C-alpha cells in the first residue's frame, strides 16, 4: 500500500488552477522528486498535502486514511512533516530549543504539564531534550545546539529546518528546496543527510531546482507544468522525455552537467 495517494487534486485561486486534477502516489521508502518551472504548482502541492491550503476538489490519502481537509497540526500528528522553501526557524531561540519545539506535538504531557508541575512532565521533558540532542547530532549540528538560530549560516539553517521536521517523527518527510541558496560542497552534505534519513526508514518527497541533485538521488520523478503532471518516471526516462525538455528547458543539460 502506498504511503500517500493523491487523487484528482485541484486547487483554484479565482479562475486560476494552480494544481489541476493531479494524481500520483508515493511508495513506502521511496524518494520521489517533484520538479517543474517556477509557478508550476510545486509548493502549492506541498501546501495542500500539509493542510495549509484546502483543495478545491480531490482527495489526499495518507497511510490509508483520507486526510483531505485536515489542519496542519493534525497532519503532523498523523506522521507527515515538511520543510519550507524559505527556511523557517525560530530566529530568537537556540538551535536546541527549535528542535524541542518540533517535538512538542508528540509529547504526551507537554507544556501544560510543565506549567502545573506534573511529575510526569519532568520525565517527559528530559526525554525530549535527549531526543533533540540526538537529532542535532544526526543532522550535524551538535556543536551548535546552544547558538541562537538567527546567527546560523544558510546551510546550518537548512539542517536545522530538517532537524525540526524530523523531531515530529514523520513517516513521510516533504523537503521544499533543501539545497536552495547553498554552494556545491554544502549541497553534497545535504544529499548525504537525505540519504541517511532514507536509511532510517523515512519516505521522502522532494522539491528541488538543482537537477544534478535530483537526478542523482531520486527513485522516481514527477514533472509539473501549470499544475498538471506532464511526465513521470525514472531520472533517465524524465531527462529524455521530449515534452519535459520542451516545458522545462535545461533538464537534459542540467542532468548531464
N, C-alpha and C positions, 0 to 999 in steps of 0.2 A: 504494500500500500504506500502511495506517495506521502511524503510528509506534508506537502502542500499541493492543493489543486485549485487552480483559478479557472472559473467557468463563465464565459461571456461577460467579462468585467468591462464596464463602461463608466467613464466619468466625464460629464459635460459641465463646462463653465459657460453659462449662457448658451450660445449656439455653437460653441467650440468643443469638439470632442478631444480631450487631452489623452484619454485612453479609450479605445473603441473595440468592443467585442473581443477582448483578449482572453485567450485560453492557453494554459500550459500547466505543467506540473513539475515538481522538484522531488527527486527520489532521495530517500534517506541516505546520508553520507556523501551526496553528490556536491560538486561545486559547479553551480550554474552561473554564468555571467550574462548580464543584460547590457547590450551596447546599442548605440544609435547616435545620430547627430544631436546637438543641443536642441531642446524643445521637442524631442521625440516622445516624451511621456515617461521617462525612466523614474525620475524622482516622484512624480505623481503616482506611479505604480507603488512605490515603497510607502508613500503616504496612505494609500488605500489599504495596503496589506497590514499596516500597523495602526489603523484606526484614526489617523489624523484627518483623513477625508472619508466621507461616506460615499459609496458608489451610487451612481445613477441607476445602474442595473447590474446584475450578475451576482456570482457567489464566490466566497473565499472559504475553502475547506482546509482546516489545519488539523493534522492528526485525526482525520475522520470526523471532525466536528465543524459544523457551519459557524464560522466566527464573523460572518458578514454583519457589520454594524456594531461590533464590539468596540468599546472605548479603549484607548491606548494602554491604560494600566491593566485592563483585563486581558488584553492580548499578551502583554509582558508576562503576566502570571501564567498564561497558558503555555508559554515556552518559546515565544518569538521575540527577538530583540534586534535593535538596529543601531547603526551609527549614522551621522548626518554629513551631507556634502560640505557644509560649513561646520568645521569641527566644534562640537558643543561640549563644553566642560564648565564646571562651576569655578569661575576665574579666581574668586577670592578664597576658595577653600584649598586645603592641601591636597596633594595627589592621593594620599591615603583616604582622606575624607570623601573625595569624589567616588572612589570605589565602594566605600561603606554606604554612601547614599544609594548607589546602584543596587546594593544587596537588600535594602530595607523592604523591597517588595516581596522578599522571600522570608524575612524574619518572622517567626511565629508570634513573638510577643511584641516586638517593635518599639516605636517611640513612646507609645502610651505607657507601656510597662516601665520604661526608663524614667519617665516623669514621675510616676507614682511609687517607684522604688520596689516593684515586684521582684522578689528574689530571682525568679527565672530570667528576668530581663538582664541581670548581671551576667549570667552564664551565656545567654544569647549574644550579648554584646562582645564578650570575649571571643566567641566562635566567629562572629562577624569580622572582628579585627584580624584574627589569624587568617581567615579565608581571604580577606582583602590583601594581606601581605603576600600570600601565596600567588594570587592573581597578578600582583605587581611584579613579582619575581618572574612569573611565566612570560609576561609581555616585555620584560627587560627594563622595568622602571623601579626596581627595588631600591636603588641608591638615591632615588628622587622622591621617596614617599612623603617626606616632611616638607618638601618645597611647595610654595604657592603655585597653583596651576597657571596663573597669568604669566609667570616667568619662564614657562617651558618653551622650547623650540616647537615649531610646527610639527616636526616629526614625532617629538615626545607627546604632543597633544593628540596626535593620531593614535598613538599607542594607548594613551590614557582613555580616549573615547572607546577604543576596543575593549580595554580592561573593564570599563564601567558597564558595557553591554554584556561581557562575559559574567559579570557579577550577578546578573539576573538568572544565571544557569539556563541559557537558551538551548533548545533543541534545533532551532533554525536561527542563524545569525545573518542579518542583512547588512552588508557593508556598502555604503554610498561613497564612492570615490576615495578609498582609503589611502591612495598614493598621490592625491592631488596636492600640488604645492611643495613637493619634496623632491630631492635630487635622485639621481640614478642609484647611488650607493644606498641611500635611505630606502628607496623603493625595493631593492633586493632584500633589505631587512624586513620590510613589511610582507613581502612574498613568503619569506621564511616563517614569519609569525603565523600567517594564514595557513600555511602547510601544517604547522604544529597544532593549530586549532582543529583542523580537519582530523588529525590523528587522534584527537581526544573523543571523536565521535560526533562532533557538531556539524550539521549540514549548513552549507554556506551559499548565499545568493549575493552576487557581486555586481555593482555598477562601477564601471571604470572606463576612462578615456585612453589610458595608456595601453595601446593594443599589443605591444610586445609582452606586457604583463598578462593581459587577458589570454592571449594565445598560448602562453606557457603553462598556465595553472588551471585552465578550465576543462571540465569534462564535457561540457555542452554549452553552447552559446545561443541566446535568442537575440535577434536584431529587431529593434523597434524603429518605425518611421511614421511620424504623425499619429502616434498612439496605436499603431497596428503592428502585429507580428508579421514581418515580411520574409523572415528566414529563421531557420533553427537547425542546429546540427553540431557536429564536432568542430573544433577550431579549423581544421583543414577544409571541411565542407563549407564553412561560412566564409573563409578567406578567399575561396574560389567561386563563390556564388555571384553571378553577374548582376543580379538585382541588388545585392548588398553593395557591390562596388559602385554601382550607379547612384544609390541612395546615400551611401556613406563613403565618400571619396577618401582614399588613403588607407582603407583597411588592408588591402593586399600589400602595399608598400610598407605600412607600419608593421605588419606581421612578419615581413622578411628583413626588416632593418635590425 
